[in-house]
Amino acid sequence: MSALVKVDERTGLAAPQDQQQYLTFMLGGETFAIGILAIKEIIEYGNLTEVPMMPDYIRGVINLRGSVVPVVDLSTRFGRKSTELTRRTCIVIIEVASDQETQVVGVVVDAVNEVLEIPQDQIEPPPAFGAKIRTDFIRGMGKVDSKFVIILNVGNVLSIDDLALLEQANAQGMGPANGVAAG
């Protein structure tokens, strides 16, 4: 991820801390963003193994270099219909920190846009009403070119309770040796 840190060409120093980078992506016609430091990689959608008895927003699991990675459909997580699969649909692999450990989770998005720098003074608090998703899922509203980008609170979208449920499923034999398709 260090390649994504913007360096001032005149001084050779990293950009000021009030400049934060976000990966922007489309979901149901709206632009969302996640802090770049939480992003591990972006992969093509495919090779999912469905897991029975999981909540409807969990599409399944993938085998990412020998690790079982649960895949969440963000659209369904937000109470909307499932993401329609297209050529541009992809899985963003995210690291979510909990108290003692880090969990790797994939999220299905319609399309990845770009990495943007949004200065802290261009981020408004989450709206009290009007958003089509739970306000605790929103970290802020970034102003970019006279439009708003919804900056997600990854810790709440992929809550610890949900991650515990995913870990429990993995412990019940959903690992690579038990039929998870190679990714």
Secondary structure, 3 states (H helix, E strand, C coil): CHHHCCECCCCCCECCCCEEEEEEEEECCEEEEEEHHHEEEEEECCCCECCCCCCCCEEEEEEECCEEEEEEEHHHHCCCCCCCCCCCCEEEEEEEECCCCEEEEEEEECEEEEEEEEEHHHEECCCCCCCCCCHHHEEEEEEECCEEEEEECHHHHCCHHHHHHHHHHHHCCCCHHHCCCEC
